[in-house]
Amino acid sequence: MNDAAGMIVTTANQIQGRSVRAELGIVRGLVVRTPNIFQGIFGAFRVLFGGNIATYEGVCEKARQHAYERMVAQARTLGADAVIAMRYDATELMSGITEILAYGTAVKLD
């Protein structure tokens, strides 16, 4: 997949039709997020009544996007053409505070 600025990012370990000339190292984007007070209150009410919590979905999606953008920016500083084996990870640091990590291997392509 190409992001808006032309960086190839894929969860695969290779890019079809291209060969990896050099591995530049692991790149990552890290974001630590917590919902704001209003999102937290609305989410708490939603927990009581059940169902999908769209407020928290938005917080999570924004955090993943920011982590992704930071990972791509780090790959660019290394002069990468692509990021392969891209993954996301999330860890709850404490109640209501979550770390989102996007990571992969920055590579130069032939």
WOFEN-V987576 format. One record per residue. RES is the residue in one letter. PHI is phi in whole degrees, -180 to 180 (NA if undefined). Layout:
<<RES/PHI> <RES/PHI>>
This chain:
<<M/NA> <N/-96> <D/-81> <A/-58> <A/-101> <G/95> <M/-76> <I/-82> <V/-131> <T/-144> <T/-83> <A/-74> <N/-89> <Q/-153> <I/-118> <Q/-55> <G/83> <R/-128> <S/-116> <V/-83> <R/-82> <A/-155> <E/-90> <L/-98> <G/123> <I/-76> <V/-120> <R/-150> <G/-130> <L/-120> <V/-135> <V/-116> <R/-131> <T/-144> <P/-68> <N/-73> <I/-57> <F/-70> <Q/-64> <G/-64> <I/-66> <F/-62> <G/-63> <A/-63> <F/-65> <R/-64> <V/-61> <L/-62> <F/-100> <G/82> <G/102> <N/-72> <I/-107> <A/-61> <T/-60> <Y/-70> <E/-57> <G/-62> <V/-61> <C/-66> <E/-65> <K/-62> <A/-64> <R/-62> <Q/-63> <H/-65> <A/-63> <Y/-60> <E/-62> <R/-67> <M/-63> <V/-62> <A/-62> <Q/-65> <A/-61> <R/-62> <T/-64> <L/-85> <G/83> <A/-73> <D/-94> <A/-158> <V/-123> <I/-109> <A/56> <M/-71> <R/-143> <Y/-116> <D/-142> <A/-138> <T/-137> <E/-83> <L/-76> <M/-159> <S/-52> <G/85> <I/-122> <T/-123> <E/-98> <I/-116> <L/-122> <A/-110> <Y/-149> <G/-175> <T/-108> <A/-79> <V/-137> <K/-100> <L/-109> <D/-82>>
